[in-house]
Amino acid sequence: MSVVLLTGLVMAACGGGDDPPELSPAGEEGRQIAADNSCGACHGNNGQGASGPAWIGLLGSERELTDGTVLTADRDYIVRSILNPSSEVVGGFVIRMPENTLTDDEARLVATYIEELAG
Ligand code: HEC
């Protein structure tokens, strides 16, 4: 196996160590909004998940809702999940996501942050 490939695998496995991923200005704003609104209490301070689902890898993944619907988590789904936490509930979690006071713009910025955690 080539050194370049090996280094790439190690970096992918570690997600670059403890360093947060490189974020665009909008992604960074979204990260800050999530931190200010204590989203990390359930989703992990770096989106790694805790009592709530992980944000890392959420974009593009398949979600099964409590009503049996299966969908792919795209940007619209992520924004909807933030603005209306009780409308599309993912199965398998003991707790429910509480309502929040994010505006549409803030929810979109957080969605951008979550998208940038996709890799
Ligand atoms: C008290 C814990 C808690 C807090 C605080 C919380 N969430 Fe959640 N969140 C959850 C749980 C549990 C789910 C999965 C069940 C559901 O869909 O409601 C979820 C689901 C989500 C989803 C959909 C994820 C998926 O896997 O499909 C997004 C996006 C999300 N939350 C964003 C946020 C944002 C942004 C905040 C801060 C404003 C936040 N959450 C605060 C518990 C929480």
Residues whose N, C-alpha, C, O or C-beta is under 5 A from the ligand:
A	BS01	HEC	N37 S38 C39 A41 C42 S51 G52 P53 A54 R63 I78 S81 I82 P85 E88 V89 V90 F93 I95 R96 M97 P98 N100 V110
